[in-house]
Amino acid sequence: MAATASAMEGDLTRQNASVLARSIAEGEVSAEEVTQAHLDRIAGVDERVHAFLHVRGDDAIEAARAIDRKRAAGVELGPLAGVPLALKDVLTMKGVPTTCGSRVLEGWRPPYDSTVVERLKAADVVILGKTNMDEFAMGSSTEHSAYGPTRNPWDLERIPGGSGGGSAAALASFEAPLAIGSDTGGSIRQPAAVTGTVGVKPTYGGVSRYGLVALASSLDQAGPCARTVLDTALLHAAIAGHDPRDSTSIDASVPDVVGAARRGDVRGLRVGLVKELSGEGYQAGVSQRFDEAVRILEGLGAEVVEVSCPHFEYALGAYYLILPSEASSNLAKFDGMRYGLRAGDDGRHSVEEVMALTREAGFGAEVKRRIMIGTYALSSGYYDAYYGQAQKVRTLITRDFNAAFEKADVLVSPTAPTTAFKIGDKVDDPIAMYLNDIATIPVNLAGNAAMSLPIGLAPEDGLPVGLQIMAPPMADDRLYLVGSALESALLDTWGHLLIEEVPAL
């Protein structure tokens, strides 16, 4: 290739995953060249963005070379072979540091791969490294990481969302064309919304949680992130499917998400506007872009109807009892005895004291806050009043969804009530921070599938706005059907992919 190294890097890092995969498959470029271009991009911009906690470097290059050797030998490769990916640091990868954004796991290198990582390797995807996140996925801004905040490539003074801000920022800054996140209450979708990228929370049980370090086991779900709907679908197909090692994994065929993304047709589809997820409390520019997107869907042939989900107003309160309760149980394993940080191990402290000192030194303020809330909610005499009642609310929210899906094939809302706020604005106000997930939490409580995709820039600040599409369990393909149709229409409107407007770093 005659292009200079810097031009080659720019060309390759600005291409989407499906384009890169085709170029690699046709021999126009090698997997090694693509991987090196992204590693160079990381080296050039990540000091300012801080999307990554660990970059694999030489190991990623060797993985890419192995893929090139397979292709040269005529081995049939998958549709994403050779494409680089950023992995949220909540998923284990053998021999690679896994911290979950916490000091308590500092130095731990897992002895096994998560199922998601196994499937990425089987698909010949090149894992570039591990991305930053709010500690143990507790947060909406990636400011609660023990290793410092990640910054939004649209404005480095603003948050990239959370808890998976590192994965979203890696996409938006062109450090990776694909990423994996996890979503407990919006941690894939909210970062996607504020960075102008695409993120999907699959149906609960649709992607294995084996090797996903648990926050709240009944809510957590790993999922795909990318810059286009098709790329997200290709990644979804690569990681989804039944896993006998995960007792919550659904033993059913994966919906044809790739076919739906390629089809992109909403004619005759019923789109439900959730009355409780709009209006008061939403930034004016967010509401404006959302209303415009709904009108586009109508113009494409969708039937738009209003639906009511009256118990959604209780979702935030129920969530912040269920999640801390499960977290207080799941995080009890981090005791300084088996792996990670160990404080006070000087021969002068008892085992109990070492545990207490390790947790004091290793857990951050937000994690401690939620553990205390959860322990209280589960304590004798309060279990039924708090955790038990929250589970009853969860049932009512699921019934609201079921009733709404009788009237509509998919539901839509803004993904987040505002665009990206400035770093530091809400970090000392837990309630204000929690409200960022007000539109995304109901989906996790019910176990449905949901997507966020970019729909334009808010007029008042020029920052990305996301639209959320929600589908019934195991109807993930509907997300891609609607998302692809809307994306194509927006491409006609904007003339380019929204993400291309990100200022050069």
ChimeraX attribute file (.defattr): number of C-alpha atoms within 10 A of each C-alpha:
attribute: neighborCount
match mode: 1-to-1
recipient: residues
	/A:1	7
	/A:2	6
	/A:3	9
	/A:4	9
	/A:5	12
	/A:6	12
	/A:7	12
	/A:8	16
	/A:9	20
	/A:10	16
	/A:11	13
	/A:12	23
	/A:13	26
	/A:14	20
	/A:15	15
	/A:16	20
	/A:17	29
	/A:18	20
	/A:19	14
	/A:20	25
	/A:21	24
	/A:22	17
	/A:23	17
	/A:24	23
	/A:25	21
	/A:26	11
	/A:27	13
	/A:28	11
	/A:29	17
	/A:30	22
	/A:31	31
	/A:32	23
	/A:33	18
	/A:34	26
	/A:35	29
	/A:36	22
	/A:37	24
	/A:38	24
	/A:39	24
	/A:40	19
	/A:41	20
	/A:42	23
	/A:43	12
	/A:44	12
	/A:45	18
	/A:46	21
	/A:47	11
	/A:48	14
	/A:49	22
	/A:50	21
	/A:51	34
	/A:52	25
	/A:53	22
	/A:54	17
	/A:55	19
	/A:56	16
	/A:57	15
	/A:58	12
	/A:59	14
	/A:60	22
	/A:61	21
	/A:62	15
	/A:63	21
	/A:64	27
	/A:65	19
	/A:66	16
	/A:67	24
	/A:68	22
	/A:69	14
	/A:70	14
	/A:71	20
	/A:72	10
	/A:73	9
	/A:74	9
	/A:75	11
	/A:76	10
	/A:77	15
	/A:78	15
	/A:79	18
	/A:80	25
	/A:81	27
	/A:82	33
	/A:83	29
	/A:84	32
	/A:85	29
	/A:86	27
	/A:87	31
	/A:88	31
	/A:89	34
	/A:90	28
	/A:91	26
	/A:92	28
	/A:93	25
	/A:94	14
	/A:95	12
	/A:96	20
	/A:97	21
	/A:98	26
	/A:99	30
	/A:100	29
	/A:101	29
	/A:102	24
	/A:103	20
	/A:104	26
	/A:105	20
	/A:106	17
	/A:107	14
	/A:108	16
	/A:109	17
	/A:110	17
	/A:111	10
	/A:112	14
	/A:113	19
	/A:114	20
	/A:115	23
	/A:116	25
	/A:117	23
	/A:118	16
	/A:119	16
	/A:120	19
	/A:121	16
	/A:122	14
	/A:123	19
	/A:124	24
	/A:125	27
	/A:126	29
	/A:127	28
	/A:128	29
	/A:129	25
	/A:130	30
	/A:131	31
	/A:132	36
	/A:133	39
	/A:134	32
	/A:135	29
	/A:136	25
	/A:137	31
	/A:138	28
	/A:139	28
	/A:140	29
	/A:141	34
	/A:142	32
	/A:143	27
	/A:144	27
	/A:145	26
	/A:146	21
	/A:147	18
	/A:148	15
	/A:149	24
	/A:150	38
	/A:151	26
	/A:152	32
	/A:153	28
	/A:154	25
	/A:155	19
	/A:156	15
	/A:157	15
	/A:158	21
	/A:159	29
	/A:160	40
	/A:161	36
	/A:162	37
	/A:163	35
	/A:164	37
	/A:165	36
	/A:166	35
	/A:167	38
	/A:168	42
	/A:169	34
	/A:170	32
	/A:171	30
	/A:172	27
	/A:173	27
	/A:174	26
	/A:175	29
	/A:176	33
	/A:177	28
	/A:178	30
	/A:179	29
	/A:180	30
	/A:181	31
	/A:182	32
	/A:183	26
	/A:184	26
	/A:185	33
	/A:186	34
	/A:187	35
	/A:188	34
	/A:189	36
	/A:190	41
	/A:191	35
	/A:192	37
	/A:193	32
	/A:194	33
	/A:195	33
	/A:196	33
	/A:197	30
	/A:198	29
	/A:199	37
	/A:200	35
	/A:201	34
	/A:202	29
	/A:203	25
	/A:204	26
	/A:205	27
	/A:206	30
	/A:207	28
	/A:208	26
	/A:209	25
	/A:210	22
	/A:211	19
	/A:212	24
	/A:213	22
	/A:214	23
	/A:215	23
	/A:216	22
	/A:217	18
	/A:218	18
	/A:219	22
	/A:220	26
	/A:221	29
	/A:222	30
	/A:223	28
	/A:224	29
	/A:225	34
	/A:226	30
	/A:227	30
	/A:228	26
	/A:229	32
	/A:230	26
	/A:231	22
	/A:232	30
	/A:233	27
	/A:234	22
	/A:235	27
	/A:236	27
	/A:237	16
	/A:238	22
	/A:239	23
	/A:240	25
	/A:241	19
	/A:242	19
	/A:243	18
	/A:244	11
	/A:245	12
	/A:246	15
	/A:247	13
	/A:248	18
	/A:249	19
	/A:250	20
	/A:251	13
	/A:252	11
	/A:253	11
	/A:254	18
	/A:255	18
	/A:256	16
	/A:257	24
	/A:258	20
	/A:259	15
	/A:260	23
	/A:261	25
	/A:262	15
	/A:263	14
	/A:264	21
	/A:265	21
	/A:266	22
	/A:267	15
	/A:268	13
	/A:269	20
	/A:270	20
	/A:271	26
	/A:272	24
	/A:273	22
	/A:274	21
	/A:275	15
	/A:276	16
	/A:277	22
	/A:278	18
	/A:279	11
	/A:280	10
	/A:281	11
	/A:282	16
	/A:283	16
	/A:284	16
	/A:285	22
	/A:286	27
	/A:287	22
	/A:288	16
	/A:289	22
	/A:290	25
	/A:291	15
	/A:292	13
	/A:293	20
	/A:294	20
	/A:295	13
	/A:296	17
	/A:297	23
	/A:298	18
	/A:299	13
	/A:300	17
	/A:301	14
	/A:302	19
	/A:303	17
	/A:304	20
	/A:305	13
	/A:306	14
	/A:307	21
	/A:308	16
	/A:309	20
	/A:310	13
	/A:311	18
	/A:312	26
	/A:313	15
	/A:314	16
	/A:315	22
	/A:316	20
	/A:317	14
	/A:318	24
	/A:319	23
	/A:320	18
	/A:321	23
	/A:322	26
	/A:323	25
	/A:324	27
	/A:325	26
	/A:326	22
	/A:327	23
	/A:328	23
	/A:329	17
	/A:330	16
	/A:331	18
	/A:332	11
	/A:333	11
	/A:334	19
	/A:335	22
	/A:336	22
	/A:337	15
	/A:338	10
	/A:339	16
	/A:340	21
	/A:341	20
	/A:342	22
	/A:343	21
	/A:344	17
	/A:345	16
	/A:346	8
	/A:347	8
	/A:348	9
	/A:349	13
	/A:350	12
	/A:351	15
	/A:352	10
	/A:353	14
	/A:354	21
	/A:355	21
	/A:356	17
	/A:357	18
	/A:358	23
	/A:359	22
	/A:360	14
	/A:361	15
	/A:362	24
	/A:363	22
	/A:364	20
	/A:365	13
	/A:366	19
	/A:367	23
	/A:368	16
	/A:369	13
	/A:370	20
	/A:371	23
	/A:372	16
	/A:373	19
	/A:374	24
	/A:375	19
	/A:376	19
	/A:377	22
	/A:378	23
	/A:379	13
	/A:380	9
	/A:381	10
	/A:382	13
	/A:383	17
	/A:384	14
	/A:385	11
	/A:386	20
	/A:387	25
	/A:388	17
	/A:389	15
	/A:390	22
	/A:391	17
	/A:392	12
	/A:393	20
	/A:394	23
	/A:395	15
	/A:396	19
	/A:397	24
	/A:398	22
	/A:399	15
	/A:400	19
	/A:401	25
	/A:402	16
	/A:403	14
	/A:404	21
	/A:405	19
	/A:406	11
	/A:407	15
	/A:408	20
	/A:409	19
	/A:410	24
	/A:411	25
	/A:412	25
	/A:413	25
	/A:414	28
	/A:415	32
	/A:416	30
	/A:417	27
	/A:418	23
	/A:419	29
	/A:420	26
	/A:421	18
	/A:422	17
	/A:423	19
	/A:424	14
	/A:425	12
	/A:426	16
	/A:427	18
	/A:428	10
	/A:429	10
	/A:430	12
	/A:431	10
	/A:432	12
	/A:433	16
	/A:434	18
	/A:435	16
	/A:436	23
	/A:437	22
	/A:438	20
	/A:439	27
	/A:440	31
	/A:441	24
	/A:442	27
	/A:443	27
	/A:444	26
	/A:445	26
	/A:446	23
	/A:447	22
	/A:448	22
	/A:449	26
	/A:450	31
	/A:451	35
	/A:452	35
	/A:453	32
	/A:454	31
	/A:455	27
	/A:456	26
	/A:457	20
	/A:458	21
	/A:459	13
	/A:460	11
	/A:461	10
	/A:462	13
	/A:463	22
	/A:464	28
	/A:465	32
	/A:466	34
	/A:467	29
	/A:468	26
	/A:469	25
	/A:470	28
	/A:471	24
	/A:472	22
	/A:473	18
	/A:474	20
	/A:475	21
	/A:476	27
	/A:477	21
	/A:478	28
	/A:479	29
	/A:480	30
	/A:481	23
	/A:482	25
	/A:483	29
	/A:484	24
	/A:485	23
	/A:486	24
	/A:487	22
	/A:488	16
	/A:489	18
	/A:490	19
	/A:491	14
	/A:492	11
	/A:493	12
	/A:494	12
	/A:495	10
	/A:496	12
	/A:497	19
	/A:498	20
	/A:499	21
	/A:500	14
	/A:501	11
	/A:502	18
	/A:503	10
	/A:504	10
	/A:505	15
